[in-house]
Amino acid sequence: MKKLMIPIISALCLSSTYAQDITDALRYSQDEIKGTARFRALGGAFGALGGDISAVSVNPAGSAVFSSSHISMSLSNKHVKNETQYYNDFSGNSFSNIDLGQSGAAFVFNNRNQNSKWNKFTIGASYEQIQDYDNDWYAYGVNPNNSIDRYFLEYANGLRLDEISALPGETYSQAYSEIGSLFGYGNQQAFLGYESYILEPDDFNDDNTIYTSNISGGNYNQNYNYTSSGYNGKFTMNAAAEYNNRLYIGLNLNSHFVNYSSYTYLSETNNNQGSNVSQVNFGNSLYTIGSGFSFQLGTIIKVTHGLRAGFTYNSPTWMNISDETTQYIRTVRDDNGSNVSQVIDPLIVNIYPTYRLQTPGKITGSLAYVFGNYGLISFDYSLKDYGNAKFKPKSDTYFSEQNSIINTNLKAASVYRVGAEIKLNRLSLRGGYRFEESPYKNEITVGDLNSWSTGLGYNFNNVVKLDLSFDQSKRESNPQLYTIGLVDRANLDTTISNFTMTVVFNL
């Protein structure tokens, strides 16, 4: 029978499809310091300052600080360095990319009615990346405990043999597709393990539900690669106003766009005595798209001539997300003294029903002091409770379990940002620091983040401004290779460096 090339399947119910978990919830709940070079140079501490397009993303009242209409565009170069330890072996790699991470405009309308205390109104629009998902790391080492067979065994045990195996005359593509449509993602994983000879049924009857492994205990040489790309972007419509030359209020309406893809590849070999399968190559790809909505309310008040205070409420982001996956497995086994390769490449794209995710809201309090035309110092404090992230509908049994895991493992995390600027006529010198607490209660799965920044700007006759910045952040994490079975962790130290250039036009 002719092999199906790229058929598409869709599982019948969400609880049996691709397993969304705490990692997915956290991925779409976090954000980074992106935006203009001036914003990044001050560590993002702009909640009480305004007067910058990216500052509007922190506090929507910030656009009312502009004295004239404003346009800016930013180009960034990102360099990522990953250093990995897996058991007793170390590895490292690095990569760079360039992107247009920010663009936006704000238009100022002065109120000519001198009897009104409303001095001016502003409207604006901007696009910024919240997160850049480009990443690439690998881990290799000798695992003395777990093989990839644990992954397939945990899925298979308890499932009927006729629900995880091909029917007579079926191609692997047909069987993989039918099993996914009828029984879901878990049965597909068991199918891959069984048809690649990793799993051995206790009995070859259709109603068998007990399986053992054809990979014997001992040491396993494992090489794991993770590659991802994509972004979480935000398009913002802003409106703000200034009242009595002291109070600024603003509103942001945000439209979110998620585009994420990842590919993981595990190569495992062993020469353990009694092991029928000596090599496994297992590849998985995930492609995700999503959209969402959030809003922000903010205010800035001039407490004195130099002292300013700000407060912002960020609503949760309500997102609709869709996933697609593909898989591949190859094994090498001993067949009467000869090495035989078994390849299962279904050429199937699994398309799953759209699910909903509510990411946590955030509050930010800010203080800043402006020393006339000589400079400024600013401080922001933000609090976001990652334990409030929720998959929906909450009535779904699987989602209810995942929401409980999220609430148990994630916590409210604080972010501290401080920035300073010195003005020397047309030249501005800047610096900043940022500290983000781990979103995990154990503070190990993902550690704290430390970041420092510096930059400068030059004002060309108050019409054109050029800003440059450099910022670097460091964070440790311990990602699991898989969510079940082979749950061993790699120790990952990530350093991200960014050069940013912004061109500003005052209209």
Solvent accessible surface area in square Angstrom, and as a share of the most:
residue,aa,sasa,rsa
1,M,182,0.81
2,K,174,0.74
3,K,89,0.38
4,L,72,0.36
5,M,121,0.54
6,I,119,0.60
7,P,32,0.20
8,I,111,0.56
9,I,14,0.07
10,S,62,0.40
11,A,9,0.07
12,L,141,0.70
13,C,67,0.40
14,L,27,0.13
15,S,55,0.36
16,S,35,0.23
17,T,6,0.04
18,Y,43,0.16
19,A,36,0.28
20,Q,1,0.01
21,D,21,0.11
22,I,25,0.13
23,T,72,0.42
24,D,9,0.05
25,A,0,0.00
26,L,12,0.06
27,R,39,0.14
28,Y,8,0.03
29,S,7,0.05
30,Q,30,0.13
31,D,54,0.28
32,E,53,0.24
33,I,16,0.08
34,K,18,0.08
35,G,2,0.02
36,T,2,0.01
37,A,0,0.00
38,R,43,0.16
39,F,7,0.03
40,R,7,0.03
41,A,0,0.00
42,L,0,0.00
43,G,4,0.04
44,G,0,0.00
45,A,0,0.00
46,F,0,0.00
47,G,1,0.01
48,A,1,0.00
49,L,7,0.03
50,G,5,0.05
51,G,23,0.22
52,D,9,0.05
53,I,5,0.03
54,S,0,0.00
55,A,0,0.00
56,V,8,0.05
57,S,26,0.17
58,V,15,0.08
59,N,1,0.00
60,P,0,0.00
61,A,0,0.00
62,G,0,0.00
63,S,1,0.00
64,A,0,0.00
65,V,33,0.19
66,F,12,0.05
67,S,99,0.64
68,S,40,0.26
69,S,20,0.13
70,H,14,0.06
71,I,56,0.28
72,S,0,0.00
73,M,93,0.41
74,S,2,0.01
75,L,79,0.40
76,S,9,0.06
77,N,47,0.24
78,K,7,0.03
79,H,72,0.32
80,V,2,0.01
81,K,96,0.41
82,N,1,0.00
83,E,83,0.37
84,T,4,0.02
85,Q,60,0.27
86,Y,3,0.01
87,Y,69,0.26
88,N,137,0.70
89,D,46,0.24
90,F,135,0.56
91,S,18,0.11
92,G,39,0.38
93,N,35,0.18
94,S,62,0.40
95,F,47,0.19
96,S,64,0.41
97,N,33,0.17
98,I,117,0.59
99,D,37,0.19
100,L,101,0.50
101,G,8,0.08
102,Q,1,0.00
103,S,35,0.22
104,G,12,0.11
105,A,18,0.14
106,A,1,0.01
107,F,82,0.34
108,V,21,0.12
109,F,111,0.46
110,N,101,0.52
111,N,51,0.26
112,R,228,0.83
113,N,82,0.42
114,Q,178,0.79
115,N,145,0.74
116,S,34,0.22
117,K,114,0.48
118,W,92,0.32
119,N,40,0.20
120,K,20,0.09
121,F,91,0.38
122,T,1,0.01
123,I,93,0.47
124,G,9,0.08
125,A,36,0.28
126,S,17,0.11
127,Y,64,0.24
128,E,14,0.06
129,Q,22,0.10
130,I,28,0.14
131,Q,22,0.10
132,D,12,0.06
133,Y,18,0.07
134,D,39,0.20
135,N,38,0.20
136,D,47,0.25
137,W,12,0.04
138,Y,65,0.25
139,A,1,0.01
140,Y,87,0.33
141,G,6,0.05
142,V,66,0.38
143,N,0,0.00
144,P,69,0.43
145,N,100,0.51
146,N,40,0.20
147,S,2,0.01
148,I,0,0.00
149,D,2,0.01
150,R,98,0.36
151,Y,10,0.04
152,F,0,0.00
153,L,14,0.07
154,E,107,0.48
155,Y,42,0.16
156,A,0,0.00
157,N,73,0.38
158,G,56,0.54
159,L,43,0.21
160,R,92,0.34
161,L,10,0.05
162,D,48,0.25
163,E,41,0.18
164,I,0,0.00
165,S,20,0.13
166,A,30,0.23
167,L,107,0.53
168,P,137,0.86
169,G,69,0.66
170,E,48,0.21
171,T,30,0.18
172,Y,70,0.26
173,S,0,0.00
174,Q,27,0.12
175,A,1,0.01
176,Y,1,0.00
177,S,13,0.08
178,E,89,0.40
179,I,9,0.05
180,G,2,0.02
181,S,31,0.20
182,L,110,0.55
183,F,76,0.32
184,G,2,0.02
185,Y,22,0.08
186,G,21,0.21
187,N,12,0.06
188,Q,1,0.01
189,Q,0,0.00
190,A,0,0.00
191,F,0,0.00
192,L,0,0.00
193,G,0,0.00
194,Y,41,0.16
195,E,24,0.11
196,S,0,0.00
197,Y,93,0.35
198,I,0,0.00
199,L,3,0.02
200,E,66,0.30
201,P,8,0.05
202,D,101,0.53
203,D,65,0.34
204,F,133,0.55
205,N,84,0.43
206,D,82,0.43
207,D,90,0.47
208,N,13,0.07
209,T,51,0.29
210,I,103,0.52
211,Y,7,0.03
212,T,78,0.46
213,S,29,0.19
214,N,28,0.14
215,I,8,0.04
216,S,30,0.19
217,G,65,0.62
218,G,37,0.36
219,N,84,0.43
220,Y,10,0.04
221,N,74,0.38
222,Q,4,0.02
223,N,60,0.31
224,Y,9,0.03
225,N,56,0.29
226,Y,42,0.16
227,T,63,0.37
228,S,8,0.05
229,S,49,0.32
230,G,17,0.16
231,Y,77,0.29
232,N,5,0.02
233,G,0,0.00
234,K,21,0.09
235,F,82,0.34
236,T,5,0.03
237,M,101,0.45
238,N,9,0.04
239,A,48,0.37
240,A,9,0.07
241,A,9,0.07
242,E,15,0.07
243,Y,70,0.27
244,N,67,0.35
245,N,91,0.47
246,R,120,0.44
247,L,60,0.30
248,Y,6,0.02
249,I,71,0.36
250,G,10,0.09
251,L,66,0.33
252,N,0,0.00
253,L,81,0.40
254,N,4,0.02
255,S,42,0.27
256,H,11,0.05
257,F,90,0.38
258,V,5,0.03
259,N,48,0.25
260,Y,5,0.02
261,S,34,0.22
262,S,15,0.10
263,Y,97,0.37
264,T,21,0.12
265,Y,63,0.24
266,L,0,0.00
267,S,33,0.21
268,E,2,0.01
269,T,51,0.30
270,N,12,0.06
271,N,147,0.75
272,N,22,0.11
273,Q,179,0.79
274,G,69,0.66
275,S,22,0.14
276,N,55,0.28
277,V,0,0.00
278,S,40,0.26
279,Q,49,0.22
280,V,1,0.01
281,N,13,0.07
282,F,0,0.00
283,G,1,0.01
284,N,27,0.14
285,S,32,0.20
286,L,16,0.08
287,Y,84,0.32
288,T,1,0.01
289,I,83,0.42
290,G,14,0.13
291,S,56,0.36
292,G,15,0.14
293,F,93,0.39
294,S,7,0.04
295,F,59,0.25
296,Q,2,0.01
297,L,90,0.45
298,G,10,0.09
299,T,45,0.26
300,I,0,0.00
301,I,71,0.36
302,K,50,0.21
303,V,67,0.38
304,T,75,0.43
305,H,173,0.77
306,G,4,0.04
307,L,55,0.27
308,R,36,0.13
309,A,24,0.18
310,G,10,0.09
311,F,100,0.42
312,T,1,0.01
313,Y,80,0.30
314,N,29,0.15
315,S,6,0.04
316,P,24,0.15
317,T,17,0.10
318,W,104,0.37
319,M,4,0.02
320,N,78,0.40
321,I,0,0.00
322,S,31,0.20
323,D,4,0.02
324,E,56,0.25
325,T,8,0.05
326,T,49,0.28
327,Q,10,0.05
328,Y,61,0.23
329,I,0,0.00
330,R,64,0.23
331,T,0,0.00
332,V,17,0.10
333,R,31,0.11
334,D,67,0.35
335,D,61,0.31
336,N,151,0.77
337,G,69,0.66
338,S,65,0.42
339,N,123,0.63
340,V,47,0.27
341,S,56,0.36
342,Q,29,0.13
343,V,71,0.41
344,I,0,0.00
345,D,52,0.27
346,P,1,0.01
347,L,66,0.33
348,I,3,0.02
349,V,32,0.19
350,N,1,0.00
351,I,52,0.27
352,Y,11,0.04
353,P,47,0.30
354,T,78,0.45
355,Y,5,0.02
356,R,114,0.42
357,L,2,0.01
358,Q,32,0.14
359,T,6,0.04
360,P,9,0.06
361,G,21,0.21
362,K,35,0.15
363,I,76,0.39
364,T,3,0.02
365,G,30,0.29
366,S,8,0.05
367,L,97,0.48
368,A,3,0.03
369,Y,89,0.34
370,V,31,0.18
371,F,103,0.43
372,G,46,0.44
373,N,128,0.66
374,Y,166,0.63
375,G,5,0.05
376,L,14,0.07
377,I,85,0.43
378,S,2,0.02
379,F,83,0.35
380,D,1,0.00
381,Y,73,0.28
382,S,3,0.02
383,L,61,0.30
384,K,18,0.08
385,D,51,0.26
386,Y,22,0.09
387,G,6,0.05
388,N,68,0.35
389,A,2,0.02
390,K,60,0.25
391,F,0,0.00
392,K,42,0.18
393,P,57,0.36
394,K,109,0.46
395,S,105,0.68
396,D,28,0.14
397,T,99,0.58
398,Y,42,0.16
399,F,1,0.00
400,S,55,0.35
401,E,95,0.43
402,Q,18,0.08
403,N,20,0.10
404,S,66,0.43
405,I,72,0.37
406,I,0,0.00
407,N,88,0.45
408,T,86,0.50
409,N,55,0.28
410,L,3,0.02
411,K,41,0.17
412,A,43,0.33
413,A,3,0.02
414,S,9,0.06
415,V,26,0.15
416,Y,85,0.32
417,R,21,0.08
418,V,56,0.32
419,G,2,0.02
420,A,41,0.32
421,E,3,0.01
422,I,100,0.51
423,K,79,0.33
424,L,95,0.47
425,N,148,0.76
426,R,106,0.39
427,L,61,0.30
428,S,12,0.08
429,L,73,0.36
430,R,25,0.09
431,G,25,0.24
432,G,14,0.14
433,Y,89,0.34
434,R,18,0.07
435,F,50,0.21
436,E,24,0.11
437,E,51,0.23
438,S,0,0.00
439,P,1,0.01
440,Y,17,0.06
441,K,111,0.47
442,N,80,0.41
443,E,90,0.40
444,I,109,0.55
445,T,18,0.11
446,V,25,0.14
447,G,8,0.08
448,D,55,0.28
449,L,20,0.10
450,N,68,0.35
451,S,6,0.04
452,W,120,0.42
453,S,8,0.05
454,T,59,0.34
455,G,13,0.12
456,L,76,0.38
457,G,2,0.02
458,Y,85,0.32
459,N,33,0.17
460,F,92,0.38
461,N,101,0.52
462,N,104,0.53
463,V,83,0.48
464,V,49,0.28
465,K,66,0.28
466,L,58,0.29
467,D,7,0.04
468,L,74,0.37
469,S,6,0.04
470,F,39,0.16
471,D,9,0.05
472,Q,39,0.17
473,S,12,0.08
474,K,117,0.50
475,R,44,0.16
476,E,109,0.49
477,S,21,0.13
478,N,23,0.12
479,P,35,0.22
480,Q,66,0.29
481,L,7,0.04
482,Y,22,0.08
483,T,83,0.48
484,I,50,0.25
485,G,9,0.09
486,L,0,0.00
487,V,57,0.33
488,D,17,0.09
489,R,100,0.37
490,A,0,0.00
491,N,70,0.36
492,L,10,0.05
493,D,61,0.31
494,T,22,0.13
495,T,29,0.17
496,I,40,0.20
497,S,13,0.09
498,N,10,0.05
499,F,122,0.51
500,T,3,0.02
501,M,82,0.37
502,T,0,0.00
503,V,41,0.24
504,V,9,0.05
505,F,72,0.30
506,N,32,0.16
507,L,117,0.58
